[in-house]
Amino acid sequence: MLQIQNIRENQESIITALKKRNIDAAPMISKVLELDEKRRSIQTELDATLAESNKLSKEIGMLFKTGKAQEANVLKEKTAGLKEASKKLGEDLNTTAEELQQELYLIPNVPHESVPSGNSDEDNEEIFKEGDIPTLSEGALPHWELAKKYDIIDFELGVKITGAGFPVYKGKGARLQRALIAYFLDKNAEAGYTEMQVPLMVNEDSGYGTGQLPDKEGQMYHVQADDLYLIPTAEVPVTNLHRGDILAESDFPIKYTGYTPCFRREAGSYGAHVRGLNRLHQFDKVEIVRMEHPNNSYQALDEMVEHVKNILRELKLPYRILRLCGGDLGFTSALTFDFEVFSTAQDRWLEISSVSNFETFQANRLKLRFKDENGKSQFAHTLNGSSLALPRVLAGILENYQTEEGIKIPEVLVPYCGFDIID
């Protein structure tokens, strides 16, 4: 959520910056400023009314002490009117503040100056590419056919139990899945991230805190009886660990990692491009989350990007990094880098990680602050990244490591799997 003071002071620059997202933010900003002015006007009137009421109360006490009961009773009638007025003003203030909050929730984050203009993922900027794309033998198969051939993932069984998008991992497929989770967590821990095991359901405040609500409400599974949401990413519960906290500068950097299953409705996703592991309703992901001093957050973002690069180098998967354009940038992000692995059998790039800096956008919603060297409260910067999302990494391994003898296991994963080939 954008800070209201920043909107007041930088109205035009914010409207201009949000044009990178291909939105005309002027009406939203105008509405916010109108409500803010109304809120401040009511607050001023309420403060004056309460001050007058307090002043009269003191005068009434003095009048009673000096035996001037008649004059005191006249003032008491006046204070009764002031109390009624202050009650009404308080109600108006709460209503206006809530309206303002709801309007602020609708405005996305301001893109970083380095974000390129563009309308869709077609306009994202490739900034890095590494790894050799393997030459597969004739008759190479996509991962969903390999999964069936070697009996390691059963998509139909998942449909029987739950529905489409809920696969069942079997035998060596399940072990490879567990190996990837353990490997990712170990790599993150080696890089200084503290492992956290968090709830898989969150309340509404947590959803609003990281910005999934109201923006992605339709994409989240909602347990209405308890008003809880199944998490779409570990980012939500892990970032909310510090909701409402006031940190010390010495607490930075705060670095967490966590593995969770993730749940997404993915409404409207159909077609060959979402076949197999390409798009699921339930999937496993290992996340990294950081809380940083504003002066250091972009250095932290670079470190996170390098960290994910090193993991993909060890897995020896061909990958590239994209800087997302304004039209493809997530609602809460100021700057995002997407990692994609090349699926040789599908002849296409598959997204496996997003690494983002949200600057103060989430912290403002979370009320996550720190005391600076002068004792003044400031909002922290929050960042997160997938390190990594499993389905498409697994798809990339199955397809790129397939041979006529079977599917070889990346060398770095062999100690975690206990086998070196799926045959």
C-alpha positions in Angstrom: 0.0 0.0 0.0 1.3 3.4 -0.9 1.9 5.9 1.9 -0.6 8.7 1.9 2.0 11.3 2.7 4.0 10.1 -0.4 0.8 10.4 -2.5 0.2 14.0 -1.2 3.7 15.1 -1.9 4.3 13.2 -5.2 0.9 13.0 -6.8 2.0 13.6 -10.4 5.1 11.5 -10.3 3.1 8.6 -9.0 0.5 8.9 -11.7 3.2 9.1 -14.3 5.1 6.0 -12.9 1.9 3.9 -12.7 1.4 4.5 -16.5 4.2 1.9 -16.9 1.5 -0.6 -15.6 -0.8 0.7 -18.4 -3.3 2.1 -15.9 -4.6 5.7 -15.6 -4.2 6.1 -11.8 -5.4 9.7 -11.8 -9.0 9.0 -10.8 -7.8 6.7 -8.0 -5.3 9.1 -6.7 -7.8 12.0 -6.9 -10.3 9.9 -4.9 -7.7 9.1 -2.3 -6.7 12.7 -1.9 -10.3 13.8 -1.7 -11.0 11.2 1.1 -7.7 12.2 2.8 -8.7 15.8 2.9 -12.1 14.9 4.2 -10.6 12.7 6.9 -8.2 15.4 8.0 -11.0 18.0 8.0 -13.1 15.8 10.2 -10.2 15.1 12.5 -9.5 18.8 12.9 -13.1 19.5 13.7 -13.2 16.6 16.1 -10.0 17.7 17.9 -11.5 21.2 18.3 -14.8 19.9 19.6 -13.1 17.6 22.1 -10.8 20.5 23.2 -13.8 22.8 23.7 -15.6 20.1 25.6 -12.6 19.5 27.9 -12.2 23.3 28.4 -15.9 23.6 29.4 -15.7 20.6 31.8 -12.9 22.4 33.7 -14.9 25.6 33.8 -17.9 23.7 35.1 -15.8 22.2 37.9 -14.6 25.7 38.9 -18.1 27.1 38.8 -19.5 24.4 41.1 -16.6 25.0 43.5 -17.4 28.7 43.7 -21.1 28.1 44.2 -22.2 29.1 40.7 -24.4 26.1 40.1 -26.8 27.8 37.7 -24.0 28.9 35.4 -22.5 25.5 35.6 -25.7 23.8 34.6 -26.0 26.0 31.5 -22.5 24.9 30.5 -23.4 21.3 31.2 -26.1 21.5 28.6 -23.6 22.9 26.1 -21.1 20.1 26.8 -23.8 17.5 26.3 -24.3 18.9 22.8 -20.5 18.9 22.2 -20.3 15.2 23.3 -23.1 14.3 20.9 -21.3 16.2 18.1 -18.0 14.5 18.9 -19.6 11.1 18.9 -21.0 11.8 15.4 -17.7 13.2 14.2 -15.9 10.1 15.5 -18.3 7.9 13.6 -17.8 10.0 10.4 -14.0 9.8 10.9 -14.0 6.0 11.2 -16.2 5.7 8.1 -14.1 8.0 6.0 -10.8 6.4 7.2 -12.2 3.0 6.2 -13.2 4.3 2.8 -9.7 5.8 2.4 -8.1 2.5 3.4 -10.2 0.5 0.9 -9.3 3.0 -1.9 -5.6 2.7 -1.0 -5.8 -1.1 -1.2 -6.8 -0.8 -4.9 -3.6 1.2 -6.0 -0.7 -1.1 -7.1 2.9 -0.4 -6.2 4.9 2.2 -8.1 7.4 0.5 -10.5 11.1 1.0 -10.0 12.7 3.3 -12.5 14.4 0.3 -14.2 11.2 -1.4 -15.0 10.7 -1.4 -18.8 7.4 -0.4 -20.3 5.3 -3.1 -21.9 1.9 -4.7 -22.1 2.4 -8.4 -21.3 5.0 -11.1 -20.8 6.0 -10.7 -24.4 7.6 -7.4 -23.5 9.7 -8.6 -20.6 13.4 -7.9 -20.9 15.9 -10.8 -21.0 18.9 -9.7 -19.0 20.8 -13.0 -18.6 21.0 -16.5 -20.0 23.2 -19.4 -19.0 23.5 -23.2 -19.6 23.5 -25.4 -22.6 20.3 -26.7 -24.0 20.7 -30.4 -24.4 20.2 -32.2 -27.7 17.7 -35.0 -27.1 17.4 -38.2 -29.0 14.6 -38.6 -31.5 11.4 -39.5 -29.8 12.1 -37.5 -26.6 9.0 -37.1 -24.5 7.4 -34.3 -22.6 7.4 -34.8 -18.8 3.7 -35.9 -18.5 4.5 -38.8 -20.9 7.7 -39.6 -19.0 5.8 -39.6 -15.7 3.5 -42.2 -17.1 6.2 -44.2 -18.8 8.2 -44.5 -15.5 5.2 -44.5 -13.2 6.5 -41.6 -11.1 3.6 -39.1 -11.3 -0.1 -40.1 -11.6 -2.2 -37.2 -12.8 -5.4 -39.3 -13.3 -5.2 -40.7 -9.8 -5.1 -37.1 -8.5 -8.3 -36.3 -10.6 -10.0 -39.3 -8.9 -9.1 -38.2 -5.4 -9.5 -34.4 -5.8 -9.7 -33.1 -9.3 -7.4 -31.8 -12.1 -4.3 -30.0 -10.9 -3.6 -32.3 -7.9 -1.1 -34.9 -9.0 0.1 -37.9 -7.0 3.8 -38.5 -6.9 4.9 -42.1 -6.7 8.0 -44.1 -5.9 11.1 -42.4 -7.2 9.0 -39.4 -8.3 8.0 -38.8 -4.7 11.6 -39.3 -3.5 12.9 -36.9 -6.2 10.3 -34.3 -5.0 11.5 -34.8 -1.4 15.1 -34.5 -2.5 14.5 -31.2 -4.2 12.8 -29.7 -1.1 15.6 -30.8 1.2 18.3 -29.6 -1.3 16.7 -26.2 -1.7 16.3 -25.7 2.1 19.9 -26.7 2.7 21.1 -24.3 0.1 19.1 -21.5 1.6 20.3 -22.3 5.1 23.9 -22.2 3.9 23.2 -18.7 2.5 22.1 -17.5 6.0 18.3 -18.0 5.8 16.6 -19.3 9.0 14.2 -22.1 8.2 10.6 -21.6 9.4 7.7 -24.0 9.4 4.5 -22.0 9.1 0.7 -22.5 8.9 -0.8 -23.4 5.6 -3.9 -21.3 6.3 -3.9 -17.6 7.1 -6.5 -15.1 8.3 -7.8 -12.1 6.4 -5.3 -9.7 8.1 -2.4 -11.7 6.8 -3.8 -11.8 3.3 -4.2 -8.0 3.3 -0.7 -7.6 4.9 1.2 -9.0 2.0 -1.2 -7.8 -0.7 -2.9 -11.0 -1.8 -6.1 -9.4 -0.6 -8.1 -7.9 -2.2 -6.1 -8.2 -5.4 -6.0 -12.0 -5.8 -9.0 -12.9 -3.7 -10.6 -14.9 -6.5 -7.4 -17.0 -7.0 -7.2 -18.1 -3.3 -9.1 -21.0 -1.7 -11.3 -19.6 1.0 -12.5 -21.7 3.9 -15.6 -19.7 4.5 -16.8 -21.5 7.7 -13.6 -20.3 9.5 -12.8 -17.3 7.3 -9.3 -18.6 6.6 -7.4 -18.8 3.3 -5.2 -21.6 2.0 -1.8 -20.0 1.2 -0.8 -19.4 -2.4 2.8 -19.0 -1.3 4.9 -19.2 1.9 5.5 -15.5 1.4 2.2 -14.8 3.1 2.7 -16.5 6.5 6.5 -15.9 6.6 6.3 -12.2 5.9 3.4 -11.8 8.4 5.7 -13.2 11.1 6.6 -9.5 11.7 3.3 -7.8 11.1 2.9 -5.0 13.6 6.5 -5.2 14.8 8.9 -2.3 15.5 12.4 -3.5 14.8 15.8 -2.1 15.6 18.2 -1.3 12.9 20.5 -3.9 14.3 17.9 -6.6 13.5 18.6 -6.3 9.8 18.9 -8.2 7.6 16.1 -10.7 8.6 16.3 -13.7 6.3 13.8 -16.6 6.4 13.3 -19.7 4.3 10.3 -22.1 4.4 8.9 -25.0 2.5 5.1 -25.3 2.1 2.6 -26.8 -0.2 0.9 -23.9 -2.1 -2.7 -23.7 -3.3 -4.0 -21.6 -6.2 -7.4 -21.8 -8.0 -5.8 -20.6 -11.3 -9.3 -19.9 -12.6 -9.4 -19.6 -16.4 -6.2 -21.6 -17.0 -6.8 -24.0 -19.9 -5.0 -25.4 -22.9 -1.8 -27.4 -23.8 0.5 -24.8 -22.1 -0.9 -25.8 -18.7 -0.6 -29.5 -19.2 1.1 -31.8 -16.7 3.2 -30.0 -14.1 3.0 -26.7 -16.0 0.1 -25.4 -14.0 -1.3 -26.9 -10.8 -3.8 -26.1 -8.0 -1.5 -27.7 -5.4 2.3 -27.6 -5.6 5.4 -27.5 -3.5 7.6 -24.5 -3.2 10.5 -23.3 -1.1 10.6 -19.6 -0.5 13.1 -17.0 0.7 11.9 -13.8 2.4 13.9 -10.8 3.6 13.2 -7.7 5.7 15.8 -5.0 5.0 16.8 -1.5 5.8 15.6 0.7 2.8 19.2 1.6 2.0 20.2 -2.0 1.5 17.2 -3.6 -0.2 18.4 -3.5 -3.8 21.7 -5.0 -2.8 19.7 -7.7 -1.1 17.7 -8.2 -4.3 20.9 -8.7 -6.2 22.1 -11.2 -3.6 18.8 -13.2 -3.9 19.1 -13.3 -7.7 22.7 -14.6 -7.5 21.6 -17.2 -4.9 19.0 -18.6 -7.3 21.5 -18.6 -10.2 23.9 -20.7 -8.2 21.2 -23.3 -7.4 20.3 -23.6 -11.1 24.0 -23.8 -12.0 24.4 -26.8 -9.6 21.3 -28.4 -11.2 22.9 -27.8 -14.6 19.6 -26.6 -16.1 19.6 -24.1 -18.9 17.9 -20.9 -17.7 17.3 -17.2 -18.3 16.4 -14.2 -16.2 13.8 -11.7 -17.3 13.2 -8.2 -15.9 9.4 -7.9 -15.8 7.8 -5.1 -17.7 5.2 -2.8 -16.2 2.3 -4.7 -17.8 3.5 -8.0 -16.3 4.6 -6.7 -12.9 2.8 -8.1 -9.9 0.5 -5.8 -8.0 2.7 -5.5 -4.9 6.1 -5.5 -6.6 8.4 -2.5 -7.4 10.8 -4.7 -9.3 10.7 -8.4 -10.2 13.1 -10.8 -11.9 11.7 -14.0 -13.3 13.8 -17.1 -13.7 12.8 -19.6 -16.5 14.2 -23.0 -17.3 14.2 -24.3 -20.9 12.0 -27.3 -21.4 13.7 -29.1 -24.3 10.9 -31.6 -25.0 8.2 -28.8 -25.0 10.5 -26.3 -26.7 9.5 -23.5 -24.4 10.6 -21.6 -21.4 9.0 -22.4 -18.0 8.9 -19.9 -15.1 10.3 -21.4 -11.9 11.0 -18.4 -9.7 10.1 -14.7 -9.2 12.4 -12.6 -7.1 10.9 -9.3 -6.0 11.5 -6.1 -4.0 8.3 -4.6 -2.6 10.1 -1.6 -1.0 7.6 -0.2 1.7 4.4 -1.4 -0.1 3.9 -4.5 2.1 5.5 -3.0 5.2 2.9 -0.2 5.1 0.1 -2.7 5.1 1.8 -4.8 7.7 2.8 -1.8 9.9 6.3 -3.3 9.9 8.6 -0.6 11.1 12.0 0.0 12.6 13.6 2.7 14.7 16.3 4.6 12.8 19.5 6.1 14.4 17.4 9.2 15.4 14.8 7.1 17.1 12.2 7.8 14.3 10.0 5.0 13.0 10.3 4.1 9.4 8.9 1.4 7.2 11.2 -1.5 6.4 11.6 -3.0 2.9 10.4 -6.5 2.2 11.6 -8.9 -0.5 10.8 -12.5 -1.4 11.7 -15.1 -4.0 11.1 -18.7 -5.0 14.1 -20.8 -4.2 12.6 -22.7 -5.9 9.1 -23.7 -7.1 9.2 -27.5 -7.7 6.8 -28.4 -10.5 8.5 -26.8 -13.4 12.0 -27.5 -12.0 10.9 -31.2 -11.9 9.5 -30.9 -15.4 12.8 -29.4 -16.6 14.8 -32.2 -14.9 12.7 -35.0 -16.3 12.8 -33.6 -19.9 16.3 -32.3 -20.1 17.9 -35.3 -18.3 16.1 -38.0 -20.2 18.2 -40.6 -22.1 17.5 -43.9 -23.9 18.4 -45.7 -20.6 16.2 -43.6 -18.4 16.1 -40.2 -16.6 19.4 -39.3 -15.1 19.4 -37.5 -11.7 21.4 -34.2 -11.5 24.7 -35.0 -9.7 24.0 -32.6 -6.8 20.7 -34.4 -6.0 22.1 -38.0 -6.0 23.0 -37.9 -2.3 19.5 -36.7 -1.5 17.7 -39.2 -3.7 19.8 -42.3 -3.0 19.7 -43.2 -6.7 21.2 -41.8 -9.9 18.7 -42.8 -12.6 14.9 -43.4 -13.0 14.6 -46.4 -15.3 
